[in-house]
Amino acid sequence: MLGVGRKLAKRILSTQPVITPDFRTAAYLSFAHRLPDRIGMLSAKLSGM
């Protein structure tokens, strides 16, 4: 389990393109990359914080 977290941590600040399975995921990732504060507010609302 630790190996997965370490691999993900190496990619957090990466600017390489991400391969996504569908258009919806690609659109969400593009939106999240451009407006991270909006995604944070949306996540907080959805989690009830």
Phi and psi in radians as a Rosetta constraint file:
Dihedral C 1 N 2 CA 2 C 2 CIRCULARHARMONIC -1.146 0.35
Dihedral N 2 CA 2 C 2 N 3 CIRCULARHARMONIC -0.548 0.35
Dihedral C 2 N 3 CA 3 C 3 CIRCULARHARMONIC -1.084 0.35
Dihedral N 3 CA 3 C 3 N 4 CIRCULARHARMONIC -0.646 0.35
Dihedral C 3 N 4 CA 4 C 4 CIRCULARHARMONIC -1.153 0.35
Dihedral N 4 CA 4 C 4 N 5 CIRCULARHARMONIC -0.786 0.35
Dihedral C 4 N 5 CA 5 C 5 CIRCULARHARMONIC -1.091 0.35
Dihedral N 5 CA 5 C 5 N 6 CIRCULARHARMONIC -0.693 0.35
Dihedral C 5 N 6 CA 6 C 6 CIRCULARHARMONIC -1.183 0.35
Dihedral N 6 CA 6 C 6 N 7 CIRCULARHARMONIC -0.707 0.35
Dihedral C 6 N 7 CA 7 C 7 CIRCULARHARMONIC -1.141 0.35
Dihedral N 7 CA 7 C 7 N 8 CIRCULARHARMONIC -0.704 0.35
Dihedral C 7 N 8 CA 8 C 8 CIRCULARHARMONIC -1.151 0.35
Dihedral N 8 CA 8 C 8 N 9 CIRCULARHARMONIC -0.726 0.35
Dihedral C 8 N 9 CA 9 C 9 CIRCULARHARMONIC -1.070 0.35
Dihedral N 9 CA 9 C 9 N 10 CIRCULARHARMONIC -0.592 0.35
Dihedral C 9 N 10 CA 10 C 10 CIRCULARHARMONIC -1.191 0.35
Dihedral N 10 CA 10 C 10 N 11 CIRCULARHARMONIC -0.435 0.35
Dihedral C 10 N 11 CA 11 C 11 CIRCULARHARMONIC -1.665 0.35
Dihedral N 11 CA 11 C 11 N 12 CIRCULARHARMONIC -0.095 0.35
Dihedral C 11 N 12 CA 12 C 12 CIRCULARHARMONIC -1.036 0.35
Dihedral N 12 CA 12 C 12 N 13 CIRCULARHARMONIC -0.799 0.35
Dihedral C 12 N 13 CA 13 C 13 CIRCULARHARMONIC -1.669 0.35
Dihedral N 13 CA 13 C 13 N 14 CIRCULARHARMONIC 0.204 0.35
Dihedral C 13 N 14 CA 14 C 14 CIRCULARHARMONIC -1.271 0.35
Dihedral N 14 CA 14 C 14 N 15 CIRCULARHARMONIC 2.549 0.35
Dihedral C 14 N 15 CA 15 C 15 CIRCULARHARMONIC -1.852 0.35
Dihedral N 15 CA 15 C 15 N 16 CIRCULARHARMONIC 0.156 0.35
Dihedral C 15 N 16 CA 16 C 16 CIRCULARHARMONIC -1.230 0.35
Dihedral N 16 CA 16 C 16 N 17 CIRCULARHARMONIC 2.586 0.35
Dihedral C 16 N 17 CA 17 C 17 CIRCULARHARMONIC -1.130 0.35
Dihedral N 17 CA 17 C 17 N 18 CIRCULARHARMONIC 2.632 0.35
Dihedral C 17 N 18 CA 18 C 18 CIRCULARHARMONIC -1.854 0.35
Dihedral N 18 CA 18 C 18 N 19 CIRCULARHARMONIC 2.298 0.35
Dihedral C 18 N 19 CA 19 C 19 CIRCULARHARMONIC -1.484 0.35
Dihedral N 19 CA 19 C 19 N 20 CIRCULARHARMONIC 2.156 0.35
Dihedral C 19 N 20 CA 20 C 20 CIRCULARHARMONIC -2.047 0.35
Dihedral N 20 CA 20 C 20 N 21 CIRCULARHARMONIC 2.656 0.35
Dihedral C 20 N 21 CA 21 C 21 CIRCULARHARMONIC -1.324 0.35
Dihedral N 21 CA 21 C 21 N 22 CIRCULARHARMONIC -0.419 0.35
Dihedral C 21 N 22 CA 22 C 22 CIRCULARHARMONIC -2.617 0.35
Dihedral N 22 CA 22 C 22 N 23 CIRCULARHARMONIC 2.992 0.35
Dihedral C 22 N 23 CA 23 C 23 CIRCULARHARMONIC -1.145 0.35
Dihedral N 23 CA 23 C 23 N 24 CIRCULARHARMONIC -0.678 0.35
Dihedral C 23 N 24 CA 24 C 24 CIRCULARHARMONIC -1.036 0.35
Dihedral N 24 CA 24 C 24 N 25 CIRCULARHARMONIC -0.782 0.35
Dihedral C 24 N 25 CA 25 C 25 CIRCULARHARMONIC -1.156 0.35
Dihedral N 25 CA 25 C 25 N 26 CIRCULARHARMONIC -0.722 0.35
Dihedral C 25 N 26 CA 26 C 26 CIRCULARHARMONIC -1.088 0.35
Dihedral N 26 CA 26 C 26 N 27 CIRCULARHARMONIC -0.734 0.35
Dihedral C 26 N 27 CA 27 C 27 CIRCULARHARMONIC -1.132 0.35
Dihedral N 27 CA 27 C 27 N 28 CIRCULARHARMONIC -0.744 0.35
Dihedral C 27 N 28 CA 28 C 28 CIRCULARHARMONIC -1.090 0.35
Dihedral N 28 CA 28 C 28 N 29 CIRCULARHARMONIC -0.785 0.35
Dihedral C 28 N 29 CA 29 C 29 CIRCULARHARMONIC -1.126 0.35
Dihedral N 29 CA 29 C 29 N 30 CIRCULARHARMONIC -0.665 0.35
Dihedral C 29 N 30 CA 30 C 30 CIRCULARHARMONIC -1.116 0.35
Dihedral N 30 CA 30 C 30 N 31 CIRCULARHARMONIC -0.786 0.35
Dihedral C 30 N 31 CA 31 C 31 CIRCULARHARMONIC -1.097 0.35
Dihedral N 31 CA 31 C 31 N 32 CIRCULARHARMONIC -0.758 0.35
Dihedral C 31 N 32 CA 32 C 32 CIRCULARHARMONIC -1.132 0.35
Dihedral N 32 CA 32 C 32 N 33 CIRCULARHARMONIC -0.607 0.35
Dihedral C 32 N 33 CA 33 C 33 CIRCULARHARMONIC -1.228 0.35
Dihedral N 33 CA 33 C 33 N 34 CIRCULARHARMONIC -0.646 0.35
Dihedral C 33 N 34 CA 34 C 34 CIRCULARHARMONIC -1.442 0.35
Dihedral N 34 CA 34 C 34 N 35 CIRCULARHARMONIC -0.570 0.35
Dihedral C 34 N 35 CA 35 C 35 CIRCULARHARMONIC -2.309 0.35
Dihedral N 35 CA 35 C 35 N 36 CIRCULARHARMONIC 1.191 0.35
Dihedral C 35 N 36 CA 36 C 36 CIRCULARHARMONIC -1.114 0.35
Dihedral N 36 CA 36 C 36 N 37 CIRCULARHARMONIC -0.535 0.35
Dihedral C 36 N 37 CA 37 C 37 CIRCULARHARMONIC -1.193 0.35
Dihedral N 37 CA 37 C 37 N 38 CIRCULARHARMONIC -0.633 0.35
Dihedral C 37 N 38 CA 38 C 38 CIRCULARHARMONIC -1.153 0.35
Dihedral N 38 CA 38 C 38 N 39 CIRCULARHARMONIC -0.686 0.35
Dihedral C 38 N 39 CA 39 C 39 CIRCULARHARMONIC -1.153 0.35
Dihedral N 39 CA 39 C 39 N 40 CIRCULARHARMONIC -0.667 0.35
Dihedral C 39 N 40 CA 40 C 40 CIRCULARHARMONIC -1.098 0.35
Dihedral N 40 CA 40 C 40 N 41 CIRCULARHARMONIC -0.746 0.35
Dihedral C 40 N 41 CA 41 C 41 CIRCULARHARMONIC -1.150 0.35
Dihedral N 41 CA 41 C 41 N 42 CIRCULARHARMONIC -0.705 0.35
Dihedral C 41 N 42 CA 42 C 42 CIRCULARHARMONIC -1.095 0.35
Dihedral N 42 CA 42 C 42 N 43 CIRCULARHARMONIC -0.766 0.35
Dihedral C 42 N 43 CA 43 C 43 CIRCULARHARMONIC -1.097 0.35
Dihedral N 43 CA 43 C 43 N 44 CIRCULARHARMONIC -0.695 0.35
Dihedral C 43 N 44 CA 44 C 44 CIRCULARHARMONIC -1.137 0.35
Dihedral N 44 CA 44 C 44 N 45 CIRCULARHARMONIC -0.709 0.35
Dihedral C 44 N 45 CA 45 C 45 CIRCULARHARMONIC -1.142 0.35
Dihedral N 45 CA 45 C 45 N 46 CIRCULARHARMONIC -0.740 0.35
Dihedral C 45 N 46 CA 46 C 46 CIRCULARHARMONIC -1.193 0.35
Dihedral N 46 CA 46 C 46 N 47 CIRCULARHARMONIC -0.521 0.35
Dihedral C 46 N 47 CA 47 C 47 CIRCULARHARMONIC -1.539 0.35
Dihedral N 47 CA 47 C 47 N 48 CIRCULARHARMONIC -0.102 0.35
Dihedral C 47 N 48 CA 48 C 48 CIRCULARHARMONIC 1.494 0.35
Dihedral N 48 CA 48 C 48 N 49 CIRCULARHARMONIC 0.339 0.35
